[in-house]
Amino acid sequence: MRDRTDDRGGPGNDRGNSVADVLAMVHPFGLRVRGDIDRAGRPLLARALAWAVRTGKSDIHLDLSELTFIDAAGLQLIAQTAARLPPHRALVLRHAPASVPGLLALLGWRLDADQRLRPETDVTDPQGPDPAPSPPF
């Protein structure tokens, strides 16, 4: 699956034209994500994740070793996919860039010791936990 982007935005954008690739992996089952996952690349990632959810019966491994950029909406898409998986399945992020765990924490998610994506709390909302209720006064 490949998506070529034609226009990369305004001045100061030095990423140039980019190609987002999402390739199926057999063992471990999952996807290899390459290039930029931004507004142009998100639909490709969404289709690939939907395929992996439908096709696989075990954890979905996302190899991010060749990811060059992912925006907050791309990370939210990954978290939403993890939230929809049945309890016996998880998304496993392999070779995630150093910035990804911190950004996921802002969305209310964390990587456990096995790099499986888990909600920070028992809340399964990819937006994170609800704010504390207001005091009754």
Disulfide bonds with the S-S distance in Angstrom:
none
